[in-house]
Amino acid sequence: MTDLIIKNGNCFIDNNLVNTDIAIKDKKILKIGKNLGDAKDIIDASGLTVLPGCIDTQTHFREPGSTDTEDLHSGSRAAIAGGITSVFEMPNTNPPTSNMKEFQRKLDLAKDRMYCNYAFYFGATADNAKDLASLVGLEGCCGIKLFAGSSTGNLLVAEENDIEKVFQNASKVIAVHSEDEEILNRNKKLIKESEVHTHPVWRSDECAISSTRRIVRIAERYKKKAHILHVTTKQEIDFLSQHKGNITFEITPQHLTIYAPDCYDKLGTYAQMNPPLRDKSHYDRLWYGVKNNLNDTIGSDHAPHLKENKEKTYPNSPSGMPGVQTLMPVMLNHVNDGKLTLSQLVKLVCENPVKIFGIQNKGFIKEQYDADFTIIDMNKTIEIKNENIESKCGWSPFNGFKFKGTPVSTIIGGTVKMKDGKILGDPEGKPLKFN
């Protein structure tokens, strides 16, 4: 007798959709095939598509520090509501997660409070090189986060010598917020008060490509892995496509869905994020990158802020927007529109995160792998509404958007945690393990 059988689903196995059944026992995939016997529970997935559990490799859940905006519990609810089974969470909290004590505190805060599985980035600073050298095998640690340009929080490593030190000592993948601090400071004079349209003028494409060139040069010199987060410029797409291998990169669903100046016309400071939403020429090149398999991951950069703060006069308004709950509906809608294939999307949110970061037993539907699944209905259309957002911030840049294709069940460790938008059971997420 097994614990659960998922029957009659179109299951994404070995790059194909196979109509088969999946038997689950003790939180693992026991067997794949037909006539799998009896189970305590059966899910009929007829007409639905069963994906490996989807992973969001960039989220900010704001705990400790700004727990009025988000915390690990509410952020994890938003994740499973959107079909995300595992998240990587960022260290720019208050205090930052940049020493072993604070890292352990994050793990303690997450225990029995997060619905999804989780891992945390260890924040790089100008003087914690020793810690960065000893992260191998640390359970729940996905990598090192380096802020080369200032954004939310105070984890900035801007000097080239200090960036070199981080790479020299790194024992895991370094995920980089790549903006050039010197150019950011020089461009501050271009900011026009109460004019959010100047956000991409201040945080210019030159600012992004200048930093990314430097990061790649240093990473290649030390033969270390760098993962460039939220790439936004056509220059970076062209440059990074020439530097594959140890260099990987992410694009966000926001940068593939809305662009300037329309987004600022419609959303004002709600469209403000770092690096910024840019004009259509950059948007088109990002799509060129996705179509041609140049980027490696799609991460939401879920970075919520309360409405009262987002509505402050620019530039006093904070940068960032929620996205963990909408990542899959946004991208599945793009699949339905023919902009990328389902197979490409599975690589970006399941297989590549596993390969790049070395996550154990996730990302594939295989016997003995963990029983995490995102079950989707490619024909179901949903409308994103602020009142349905699980994040404490209570809004989405996609409020009012209709998307075709959406997760209808989230299964973690063989237990259904979300069904038809309703969150079920208790938070039982576990820290991810890495090779």
MOUR-V852095 format. One record per helix or strand of 3 or more residues. SS is the DSSP state (H for helix, E for strand). FROM is the first residue (numbers start at 1). LEN is the number of residues. If there is no record, write none. Layout:
ss=SS from=FROM len=LEN
ss=SS from=FROM len=LEN
//
This chain:
ss=E from=2 len=12
ss=E from=16 len=10
ss=E from=28 len=6
ss=E from=39 len=6
ss=E from=49 len=4
ss=E from=54 len=7
ss=H from=72 len=10
ss=E from=84 len=6
ss=H from=100 len=11
ss=E from=117 len=7
ss=H from=129 len=4
ss=E from=141 len=7
ss=H from=160 len=10
ss=E from=174 len=4
ss=H from=181 len=10
ss=H from=196 len=7
ss=H from=205 len=17
ss=E from=226 len=3
ss=H from=234 len=7
ss=E from=247 len=5
ss=H from=254 len=3
ss=H from=262 len=10
ss=H from=280 len=12
ss=H from=307 len=4
ss=H from=327 len=10
ss=H from=342 len=16
ss=E from=373 len=11
ss=H from=386 len=3
ss=E from=402 len=11
ss=E from=415 len=5
//
